Amino acid sequence: MIALIKKTMIWIFGILIIFIALATSTGFWMSAPKYNGPESDHFNGKKFINPGNVEAKGFKEVLKWSLNREPGAWEPNLDAPYIYEKTNSVEKDKMALTFVNHSTFLIQTASLNILTDPVWSERTSPVSFAGPKRMRPPGIRFEDLPDIDIVLISHNHYDHLDVNTLKRLQETFAPTFVAPLGVKAQIDQEIGGECIEMDWWDEIPVKDLPIACVPAQHFSGRGISDRDATLWAGYVIVSDWGNVYFAGDTGYGNFFKEIARQYPPKLSLLPIGAYLPKWFMSPIHTSPEDAVQIHLDMESPKSIGIHYGTFPLADDGQHEPIHDLKSARAKHGVPEDAFMVLKEGETTYF
């Protein structure tokens, strides 16, 4: 009997070792190329650093959250009707904005068509059979997109850099990709095409349209060996219509005021989802109330919510960000038409 127990324990231990080895090797395989460049006030030679040295939670906190999750309700509705009406281009002193899903918007101005963090995949995951699953369809069918000229990528997380979608965009439109430091290497390896790499506070004309890369408070990584090895960022589209600020993925910080000083926004796209539990998410994701405070800090005439309602990434439920945004607007005296949300496929013309 003792011999059988020993054999069983050895078998279990062997399986555990194999599982750990496979998980580790897979984690290294998934890791993105690392940035290699000069040190700066936000790069120490090995990893990038948030404004104010704010750090995302580590493995211990991830484990604590995973074991004590209280996720809100999500209901898939993949049969939602498409309401998008295609517009091929918009003149340079005008702007049209269409919400696709999550952090994906179609921005049309200066006769150019721009996508932010495009995701058309079913899951935001390194594998097709597991990971956060789509709960609502993209607001624009991929085949209904106008010719895409520019793609802005805020960082390399799977819900913002979707390789399958970027490959389709490259094959169909061959746009110019714009990415933060270090992300170009992955684009070159897996996607191909033209990619412009930017650091915080760079401003570069892309197809004659000035685009500025600005700070965000987040982190990066696609595997286990590339944590913070590439940069994360927001962008400002400096158009004749006015400055359009896309925050990307970020927690709340004082740097928003500096962005507004250098690039006063006429329109801000601010994240309102994946914020619960607050103790875990607040360093890297803004709550609806945080987003309203950013709206006020930046004196943004109009803001629109992003990063909610498509993929269950945290413990807030599918409709919780919209309800909490309404409460935050009321608390801070912000009118609904000053900070709104759009339906998937809904276009607002300016």
N, C-alpha and C positions, 0 to 999 in steps of 0.2 A: 504493500500500500504506500509506504514511504517512497519507494522507488518510482511508483506511478505519479505521485505528487511532484517529485523532483523533475520527472520528465515533462509533466504538464507545465510546471513553472518555467523550465528551460524553453519549451515551445512557445509559451506566451511571451517570454523575454525576447526570444528570437524574432517573433512577429513584430514586437514593439520596436526593436532595433531597425528592422527592415522598413517599417512605416516611417520612423524618424528620418532614416537615410533618404527614403524616397521624397518625403516632404521637404527636406533640406535641399536636395539636389534640384527639385522642382522650383523651390524658392529662388535658388541661384539662377536657374534657367530663365525664370520670368523677369529677373532684374534687368532694368534698362541700362544702357551705357551711361557712364558717369562723366560729368563735366570736368575738363582739365584746362584750367586757365589761371590767370593771376589772382592773387588774394585781393579782397576789397572789404568794405565795411560790412558786407553781408555774405561774404564767402571766405572761409578760413583756410582754403587750400584743399579741403576734403568735403565739406558740406556747406550748404547755404543756411543762413540765419535770418530769422524773422526780425522785423522792427521791434526794438525793445527786448530782444532775446527771448521772446515768448516761444515756448516749445509745445508741440503736440504731446498728448499723453503717450506713455510708453507701454511696453508689453504687460506689465503688472496691472495697469489701469484697464487695458483692453480686456484682460482676463476677468477682472472684477465686473466690468460692464457686461461681458458675455454671459456671465453666470447669474446676473441679477437683472436681466432685461425685462422691461415692461412695455413692449411695443404697442403702439396705437393701431387702429383698424385700417386695413387697406383692402379694397375690392377692385379686382380687375374689370376694366371696361374697354376691351379692345375693339368693340364694334362702334365706338363713338363716331358720329358722322364727320366727314371732312367739310370744312367751311371755307377753306382757303381758295381765293380767287387770284390766279397768277398775274403778276405784273412783271414784265421783263426787265425794266429799269426805271429809275427815277432821276430827274434832273438834279444838277449839282447843288442847287440852293434849296432843295426839298429833301425829305427823308420819309421812308416807309419802314415800319418795324413789324415783323410777323413772329409770333411765338410758335416755336416748333415743339419743344418739350424740354424739361429739365433746365439746362443752361444754354440750350441751343436756340438762337434767334437768327432770323434772316434780316439783315440790315441793308437797306437799299438807299444809296445816296451817290451823288457825283457820277451817275451812270454806271456805278459799280454795285455788285451784289456780294455781300459779305456774310459768312456764317461764323458764329461763335461756338466753340466746343461742340462740334456736330456729333450727335449720337442717333443712329437709326437701328442699332442692333437690339436684339431681344433682351440681352443681359449686359450689365456692366461688370464684366468678370473676365479673367484670363481663360476661362473654359466656357463652353456653350451649354453645359448641363447643370451648372450650379452658379450661385451668386445672385445679387439683386436682379429681380426680373421686372420687365416692363409691365406697368399696370394700365397705361393709356397709350394709344398709338401716336406716332409723330403727327403733328398738326399739318405737315405737308408730306405727301407721298414723294419718295425720292425721285421718281420719274417726272414729277410735276415741278421740280426745282427750275428756276431760271438759270442761265449760265452763271456759275459761281466763279468769281474773280479772286477773292481773298478768303482765307480761313484763319481765324484767330484761335490759338490753342493756349489756354491759361496755364496748364501744367499737365503732368503725365499720369494722373490717376485714371482708372479705367472708365469712370463716368464723365470724363472730360477729353481724354485722348482715346478714341475708339478706333483701333487699327482697321477693322473691317470697313467702317464708314469712310475713313480717310483714303483707303485703297479705292473704293468706289468713286469718290470724288476726284481722285487723281486720274483714274481711267476715263471718267466721263468728261471732266472739265479742265484738268491740269491747272488748278488754281495755284496762287502763291500762298504757301503756308507761312504763318508768322508764329514763332514759338519763343519761350524764354530760354536762357542759357542752358545748354546741355541737351535740350530736347531735339535739336536738329539731328544729332547723331542717330537717334531712333527713327526719325522721319527718313533720313537717308538710307538706313538699313532696311526698313520694312515697307516704306511707301514710295520713295523716290520723288522726283520732281523738284521744283524750286522751293527752298525754305530759307527764310530770313530769321536769324537768331538775334534776340534783343536782351539787353540788361535793363534793370530798373532805371528810369529816367532817360533812356534812349528815345529819340524821336527820328523816325525814318520814313521817307516817302515811299509808299508801296503803290505802284501803278499811279503815281502822281498824287496819291491821297496820303497826307501825313498821319502816321499812327505812332502814338507814344506808348511805351511800356512803363507801367507804374507799379509800386509795391503792393503786396498783399500779405496777409498773415495766415500762413497755411503750412503745408509740408509736401513732400513728393516721394515717389517710390512705387514700383510695380512688383517688386519681389522682396527678398530678405536681405539683400546686400547693397541696395541702392537708396536707402533712406536719406532724404534731403541731398542727394547727389546731383540733382538738377533743380533749376530755379522754378518758382511759381510766381504768377504775376496777374495784374489786371491790365486793361488797355484803354486808351482814349483815342477815339477816331476824331481827328481834328478836321471837320468838314466846313464847307461854306455855310451849311445850315446851322451849325453849332457843334459844340463838343459833345460826343456821345461816350459816356463812361461805362465800360463793362468790367464789373468788379471781379469776375471769375469766381474763385472759391476762397473765402476769407473769414477770419474772425474779426472782432471789433478792435480798433486801435486809434491812436491819435494821428496816424499818417493820412487819414482821409482829408483832414483839413489842409495838409500840405499839397495833396493832389489837387484839391479844389483851388488853392492859391495859384498853382501853376497852370491848371487846365479847368477853369470854371465850367461845370457841366451844364448843358441845357437839358440833357436827359441822362438818367443814371439807371443802369440795370443792376439791381442789388439782390443778393441771395437771402431767402427767407426760410429755407428748409434744412432738415437734418441737424436740428439744434438740441434735441433731447436725448439723454439727460444732460442738463446744462453743465454739471460739474465735469463731464467728459468732453462734450462737444464745443464748449464756448471758446477755447483757444483757437479753434480752426474753422468754426462755422458761426455765422451770425443768426440770431433769433429774429423773428419779425420786429420785436422792439428794438433790437440792435440796429436793424436795417432802417427803421424810422429815425433813429438817432443819427445814423450816417447821412440820411436824407437831409436832416436839419444841419448837421455839421458842415456839409458841403453846399448848403443853400441851393440845393438842386430844385429848379422850377418844377420838374416832373421826374418821378421815379417809377419803375416797374419791377415787380418781384420776379425772381428767377430761382432755380434750384429747388423745386418742390413738385410734388404731385405725380411724378412719373416712376421713380424707383425708390423702394423702401430702404433707405440707407441708415436710418437711426430709429429712435423710439417715437418720434412724433408721427401721428397718423396722417393719412392721405389729405384730409381737409383741415387739419389742425393749423398749418401755417396761415391759411387764408383767414380763419377765425381769429387767430392771435394777431394777425396784421390789422384786422378791423379794430380790435381792442387797443392796440398800440397807437393807431391813428387817433382814436378818440381820446386817449390819455394825453397825447402830445398836441392835440388840436390841429392835426393834419387832415385836410379835406381828402375825400376818397379819390377825387380826380387828380390830386397831386401825387398820390402814391397808390397805384392800381395794379391789378393783375389782369392778364389776358387769357382768353381761352386758347387752347391749342388750335392753330390755324388762323387765329384772329389777327388782322392787320390794322394797325393804326397809322394814319397818314398825317404828316406834319408839314 
